[in-house]
Amino acid sequence: MYDNIKISNLRGIKELEVKNLAQVNLIVGNNACGKTTFLEGIFFLIGAMNPMLPVNSNIFRNLPFASNVLWDTYFHNMNTNTPIRIEGQVRSSIEKDRLTIRPRKEKPHRDLIAHSDTLVTPAGDSETLIKIEGLNLEYSSSRHPEKATATSVYIENDKIATEGEKAREVRGVFLGPATPKDWKERFATVQRNKKLDEVISLLKQLEPKTSDLRLNEVGFVDIDVDLPHLIPANLMGGGFEKLLEVALTMFNFQHGIVLIDEIENGLHHSVQQKLWDAVFNWANTLDVQVFATTHSTECIKAFNESLKASLFKSQAKFFRIERKDDISRSVEYTSELLNESIESDWEVR
């Protein structure tokens, strides 16, 4: 878990540092200001020994294919001469985790050089072109400097390939509108730890007839809502899915990090405060650090109302990311300023 995150040269972010992070962090800002990219940067850092994460992040952005023309899009303004750097200061310490991402390049035979958007000319060499074929990732931690590692992801024979990938405990997860649902194992964990009653209690806020959850024979979660037989939870609508997904995920990543892009997606405003109540409670009891983004004024108001009614005030923060003329900055709102802004009907999104 982190107190500060600094990201350089990743997608739309030239440089951004967010300081004084809390247990629960809500991130807002205009479209294309870098909210999702900020979450992605943390995602890459906490899973740095898995070189597939950048590819997965494109899948989460509805780009379910790999191509050499996409590698330079990870770099700010497609400038592959400047590496991507992501740094996280570990909570309550001076220790830092660091990830550097550089293009993986090859020099093709001059006779085979052809015009291509994936070919770039290096400074000082006007004759030889370099083809970008993937990404090289270098991870290190001041806590364990002897465990520094380098991995790669690239395309070989029209398929994604990796090098140097190492087994590592999963420290967190990214949830977004397009992320695949991974309920089977997460449900089993919640059931094993006897936490189903807490999940059902949250779901009752949306459907009061909810009385039970079961895992069926094909790995879907079934729900009992007082019908002749159980039905798949997926049929209950997007809001129901969002509540269930957040609940199962937080219970599965105790002592870890949960990243939620567009947390309000699928939820009616009347349910959002109940979700924040649950997120605050579980973040505290499970020691989960949460980063969420939203575009919704109703979601911000629900966050604020839940915060005012909570004993969790010092452990939840609200940040706005602003970008102007390629310069990004984060603005932290105190609870007093957020409350005043909402009461005055200021635009805080």
Secondary structure, DSSP 8 states (H G I E B T S, - for coil): -EEEEEEEEETTEEEEEE-S--SEEEEE-STTSSHHHHHHHHHHHHTTT-TTHHHHHHHHTT-----GGGGGGGBGGG-TTS-EEEEEEETTSS-EEEEEEEEEEE---GGG----TTEE--TT-SS--EEEEEEEEEEEETTSGGG-EEEEEEEETTEEEEES-------EEEE-TTS---HHHHHHHHHHTT-HHHHHHHHTTT-TT--EEEE-TTS-EEEESSSSS-EEGGGG-HHHHHHHHHHHHHHH-TTSEEEETTTTTT--HHHHHHHHHHHHHHHHHHT-EEEEE---HHHHHHHHHHHHT-S-GGGEEEEEEEEETTEEEEEEE-HHHHHHHHHTT----
